[in-house]
Amino acid sequence: MTLVTFWALLGDDIRLAFTDKSTDNTFFFLVLVCMGLFAIEIVVHSLAQPKYFNSFFFWLDFVSTCSLIMDIGWFWDNVVGTTETFDDTAEQAS
């Protein structure tokens, strides 16, 4: 889970810095996998640790897992209504 956490923290930055648009779907899928693994971890902790459910750490894990949705363009672009790329915006301004 440590590697999954590092990927969740750095994956989108790596996507933006080092890859082109054609690899976005792969990165979005990997973030979706991370969300699934974190959700499974929350369920397992809730079942294994009696005082975990509805504790501070439960809500911390829940909110951080839900925040990953902002890294998934399939969903987030529709939520905020952005479908333009940087190049499209530059062409419209000129």
C-alpha positions in Angstrom: 0.0 0.0 0.0 3.0 2.3 0.4 3.7 2.1 -3.3 0.1 2.7 -4.1 0.2 5.8 -1.9 3.2 7.1 -3.6 1.6 6.5 -7.0 -1.6 8.3 -5.8 0.5 11.3 -4.7 2.8 11.5 -7.7 1.0 9.8 -10.6 -0.8 12.8 -11.9 2.3 15.0 -11.7 4.2 12.3 -13.7 1.4 12.2 -16.3 1.5 16.0 -16.7 5.3 16.4 -16.7 6.5 13.4 -18.8 3.7 12.0 -21.0 1.5 13.2 -23.8 -2.3 13.1 -24.0 -2.4 9.6 -25.5 -1.4 8.1 -22.2 -4.0 9.8 -20.1 -6.4 6.8 -20.1 -3.8 4.6 -18.7 -3.0 7.0 -15.9 -6.7 7.5 -15.2 -7.2 3.7 -15.0 -4.3 3.4 -12.5 -5.8 6.1 -10.3 -9.1 4.2 -10.4 -7.2 1.1 -9.3 -5.7 3.1 -6.4 -9.1 4.3 -5.3 -10.4 0.7 -5.3 -7.4 -0.5 -3.3 -7.8 2.3 -0.8 -11.6 1.5 -0.5 -10.8 -2.1 0.2 -8.3 -1.0 2.8 -10.9 1.1 4.5 -13.4 -1.8 4.6 -10.8 -4.2 6.0 -9.7 -1.7 8.7 -13.3 -1.2 9.6 -13.8 -4.9 10.1 -10.5 -5.6 11.8 -10.2 -2.7 14.1 -13.3 -2.2 16.3 -12.8 1.6 16.9 -11.7 2.5 13.4 -15.1 3.0 11.8 -16.3 6.6 12.1 -13.0 7.6 13.8 -10.9 10.5 12.8 -8.6 8.2 10.8 -11.6 6.6 9.0 -12.8 10.0 7.8 -9.3 11.0 6.9 -8.9 7.9 4.8 -12.3 8.3 3.3 -11.9 11.9 2.2 -8.4 11.3 0.9 -9.7 8.4 -1.2 -12.6 10.4 -2.5 -10.2 13.3 -3.4 -8.5 11.0 -6.0 -11.6 11.5 -8.2 -10.1 14.9 -9.2 -7.2 13.0 -10.9 -9.5 11.0 -13.1 -10.2 13.1 -16.2 -13.1 10.8 -17.3 -15.1 12.0 -14.4 -13.6 15.3 -13.3 -13.6 17.0 -16.7 -17.4 16.4 -16.9 -17.9 17.8 -13.3 -16.1 21.0 -13.9 -17.0 21.2 -17.6 -13.5 21.4 -19.1 -12.9 19.6 -22.3 -10.4 22.1 -23.8 -6.7 21.6 -23.9 -4.2 24.3 -23.4 -3.5 24.5 -27.1 -7.2 25.1 -27.9 -7.3 28.0 -25.4 -4.3 29.6 -26.9 -5.7 29.5 -30.4 -9.0 31.0 -29.3 -7.2 33.9 -27.6 -5.4 34.9 -30.8 
